[in-house]
Amino acid sequence: MNLAEFTARVQDILEKHFPQQQFVAIPEEGVVECDSMRFGLANVMAELHNTSLSEKQFEERIVQHFGQAFAMAQDDVLVAPDWERAKPRLRLQLANLLIPEFSQTITFPFSHEVCSAVVIDAAHGYAYVNKQYAESWNQSTVDLIEIARENLGAAVKDTNVMQIPAPGGVSLIIVQETDGYAAARVLLPQFREFLIKNLAPFDGFVWVGVPNRDFLIAWPNSVSQDTHESIRQQLTVDAQSQHHPLCSVPLRVTRETIQPQE
């Protein structure tokens, strides 16, 4: 099933389960529009691509996904964000540059594939902070980024990490959280310091992979060349096949810097 076929199938499901709404599909773009909302379906398709769902289960997943999206659309902090209420919910996020909304949102460079962005966290996801919000809040981009970084650090301080052995007596660290910010943790200096301390305290840097939003892997420079190449190849595959894709290349990470190996 290609993206256009997937979009048509989703439209049929939405019209069946949300008859009070009017949906307009743009199959060639993989987009469904409803009122003033525009939903890109590429990530949803990627998320469901490798699953063995029955027709009923597939339909339930689509209904669940859009039910959450409609709930977010009713969250007045996202629709008309007031500064005092939005401020504690600001987070830093990593996102693919192909997302069309970025022309109007607060972003800053990260790599050729990915940008960092400021978002407002919500119960069922997050919304990108529009530039006009910053103006109405009388906040600079730099200030918003710093507040979002601090909030993210506080929100993920209890991160569950998996430290697993690799050939040659070294370890890898994997983060696979479901909070939507697994990869974004690399933006935090204290998290980068944690990785270096646990994997390569004498080197002062580690390699990090963030092929999609919900996965992060870190490894020391002391891994074998075969292991390094194997991880690098898997990053490329995952960035092309997983939902919410990010970097297809490793990042060389110190406490102060992040350098995509492009």
Legacy VTK file of the C-alpha trace (Angstrom):
# vtk DataFile Version 3.0
C-alpha trace
ASCII
DATASET POLYDATA
POINTS 262 float
0.000 0.000 0.000
1.469 3.354 -1.027
0.877 6.661 0.751
-1.963 7.737 -1.535
-3.813 4.442 -0.982
-3.174 4.661 2.745
-4.599 8.201 2.807
-7.782 7.110 1.030
-8.200 4.227 3.454
-7.763 6.528 6.449
-10.308 8.969 5.054
-12.894 6.171 4.804
-12.290 5.194 8.428
-12.518 8.786 9.656
-15.770 9.436 7.821
-17.216 6.290 9.366
-16.217 7.044 12.965
-16.386 10.841 13.025
-19.487 11.597 10.934
-19.863 15.037 12.516
-16.576 16.106 10.900
-15.903 16.830 7.246
-12.653 15.414 5.888
-10.832 16.332 2.700
-8.054 14.001 1.586
-5.073 14.985 -0.579
-3.784 11.481 -1.404
-0.788 12.560 -3.475
0.519 14.515 -0.451
-0.531 11.992 2.177
-2.650 14.609 3.945
-6.137 14.745 5.439
-7.679 18.127 6.270
-10.503 18.780 8.717
-11.727 22.311 9.446
-8.522 24.306 9.946
-6.477 21.222 10.864
-4.093 19.465 8.502
-2.847 15.955 9.290
0.172 14.437 7.563
-0.067 10.644 7.418
3.486 9.597 6.528
4.465 8.980 10.156
1.272 7.051 10.884
1.829 4.870 7.826
5.449 4.198 8.838
4.365 3.299 12.375
1.833 0.753 11.139
3.816 -0.528 8.163
5.566 -3.454 9.837
2.687 -4.489 12.092
0.464 -7.504 11.493
-2.821 -5.865 12.397
-6.190 -7.235 11.378
-8.583 -4.917 9.562
-10.417 -4.275 12.833
-7.203 -3.556 14.750
-5.969 -1.246 12.000
-9.244 0.674 12.124
-9.030 0.931 15.917
-5.492 2.327 15.739
-6.530 4.999 13.248
-9.520 5.986 15.378
-7.333 6.133 18.485
-4.704 8.257 16.741
-7.190 10.813 15.446
-9.198 10.794 18.665
-6.056 11.956 20.441
-5.418 14.562 17.762
-8.931 15.958 18.134
-8.510 16.029 21.921
-5.340 18.072 21.477
-7.253 20.451 19.215
-9.586 21.167 22.136
-6.703 21.970 24.512
-6.868 25.739 24.823
-3.224 25.963 25.903
-2.335 24.624 22.450
-4.967 26.487 20.463
-4.538 29.894 22.142
-1.546 29.536 24.433
-1.307 31.917 27.356
2.305 32.528 28.444
1.937 31.612 32.109
0.194 28.354 31.268
2.371 27.507 28.282
5.727 28.272 29.921
5.978 25.123 32.125
4.940 22.946 29.191
7.626 24.116 26.771
10.052 21.389 25.639
12.881 21.019 23.136
12.245 18.501 20.390
14.006 17.086 17.341
12.030 16.832 14.134
12.475 16.106 10.454
12.920 19.161 8.254
10.357 17.834 5.778
7.505 18.801 8.113
5.815 21.748 6.342
4.757 23.534 9.551
8.337 24.559 10.258
8.153 27.657 8.102
6.022 29.257 10.827
7.545 27.703 13.943
10.523 28.364 16.197
13.341 26.118 15.051
17.123 26.189 14.928
19.688 24.198 12.902
20.766 20.718 13.900
21.707 18.808 10.743
20.847 18.648 7.050
17.962 16.292 7.878
16.769 17.541 11.237
16.079 20.710 13.174
15.523 21.402 16.835
12.209 22.969 17.735
10.339 24.392 20.687
7.066 22.613 21.425
4.251 22.798 23.960
3.817 19.430 25.627
0.317 17.973 25.907
-1.297 14.832 27.265
-1.498 13.177 23.848
1.533 14.686 22.113
2.853 18.188 21.527
2.334 21.245 19.345
5.068 23.316 17.703
5.420 26.866 19.011
4.455 29.384 16.371
6.587 32.500 15.902
3.569 34.715 16.533
3.195 33.138 19.975
6.707 34.251 20.886
5.851 37.780 19.804
2.639 37.841 21.831
4.541 36.457 24.841
7.268 39.111 24.393
9.889 36.358 24.539
13.008 36.019 22.424
13.851 32.798 20.603
16.942 32.360 22.787
14.883 32.673 25.961
12.303 30.169 24.740
15.000 27.662 23.803
16.612 27.914 27.242
13.295 27.563 29.069
12.361 24.594 26.864
15.746 22.969 27.519
15.385 23.366 31.294
11.838 21.995 31.221
12.884 19.008 29.138
15.727 18.257 31.539
13.358 18.298 34.503
10.798 16.146 32.692
13.253 13.369 31.705
15.536 13.282 34.752
14.345 9.755 35.606
15.197 8.304 32.193
15.330 4.519 31.996
18.479 3.522 30.141
19.573 0.091 28.995
23.304 -0.550 29.152
24.136 -3.607 27.099
27.456 -5.332 26.369
29.101 -5.156 22.956
31.961 -7.211 21.503
35.355 -6.261 22.921
34.247 -5.697 26.506
32.593 -2.317 25.953
28.983 -1.239 26.467
26.243 0.525 24.551
23.496 2.666 26.058
19.993 2.605 24.616
17.030 4.857 25.428
13.670 3.739 24.087
11.157 5.789 26.055
7.535 6.339 25.011
7.342 9.967 26.122
8.125 11.327 22.648
11.503 12.774 23.680
13.892 9.795 23.621
16.055 11.287 20.860
15.676 14.858 22.145
17.620 13.920 25.271
20.813 14.385 23.254
20.073 18.138 23.357
20.672 18.187 27.120
24.284 18.850 28.254
23.729 16.889 31.469
22.541 13.852 29.512
25.514 14.057 27.153
27.759 14.231 30.223
26.045 11.115 31.621
26.713 9.210 28.402
30.381 10.197 28.335
30.887 9.391 32.028
29.408 5.908 31.608
30.827 4.981 28.213
34.039 6.918 27.538
35.219 9.067 30.475
38.790 9.276 29.155
37.894 10.018 25.532
35.611 12.946 26.358
33.171 12.078 23.575
30.778 9.345 22.452
28.885 8.462 19.311
25.113 8.845 19.402
22.444 7.692 16.972
18.922 9.142 16.835
17.332 7.520 13.770
13.815 8.272 14.985
12.063 10.273 17.669
11.579 7.406 20.112
15.040 5.814 20.054
18.572 6.799 21.054
21.729 4.669 21.033
25.166 5.717 22.292
28.488 3.905 21.958
32.154 4.645 22.706
34.845 5.135 20.098
36.502 1.980 21.443
33.955 -0.358 19.828
35.297 -2.462 16.997
35.166 -1.068 13.484
32.693 -3.806 12.549
30.359 -2.801 15.392
30.634 0.869 14.481
29.821 0.167 10.824
26.951 -2.147 11.761
25.359 0.540 13.939
25.900 3.180 11.280
24.215 1.017 8.629
21.271 0.320 10.941
20.832 4.053 11.581
20.451 4.596 7.845
17.883 1.810 7.552
15.861 2.942 10.566
15.825 6.592 9.501
14.288 5.506 6.208
11.755 3.021 7.574
10.676 4.078 11.073
7.988 6.573 12.004
9.082 10.094 13.028
12.451 9.685 11.233
15.442 11.774 12.250
19.191 11.418 11.596
20.547 8.726 9.293
24.121 9.462 10.417
25.950 9.212 13.766
26.497 12.248 15.969
29.874 12.941 17.573
28.883 14.203 20.998
30.772 15.995 23.764
29.232 17.758 26.721
29.321 21.037 24.782
28.896 19.976 21.146
26.858 17.783 18.795
28.382 17.178 15.368
26.399 15.171 12.778
28.828 13.162 10.627
27.385 14.277 7.306
LINES 1 263
262 0 1 2 3 4 5 6 7 8 9 10 11 12 13 14 15 16 17 18 19 20 21 22 23 24 25 26 27 28 29 30 31 32 33 34 35 36 37 38 39 40 41 42 43 44 45 46 47 48 49 50 51 52 53 54 55 56 57 58 59 60 61 62 63 64 65 66 67 68 69 70 71 72 73 74 75 76 77 78 79 80 81 82 83 84 85 86 87 88 89 90 91 92 93 94 95 96 97 98 99 100 101 102 103 104 105 106 107 108 109 110 111 112 113 114 115 116 117 118 119 120 121 122 123 124 125 126 127 128 129 130 131 132 133 134 135 136 137 138 139 140 141 142 143 144 145 146 147 148 149 150 151 152 153 154 155 156 157 158 159 160 161 162 163 164 165 166 167 168 169 170 171 172 173 174 175 176 177 178 179 180 181 182 183 184 185 186 187 188 189 190 191 192 193 194 195 196 197 198 199 200 201 202 203 204 205 206 207 208 209 210 211 212 213 214 215 216 217 218 219 220 221 222 223 224 225 226 227 228 229 230 231 232 233 234 235 236 237 238 239 240 241 242 243 244 245 246 247 248 249 250 251 252 253 254 255 256 257 258 259 260 261
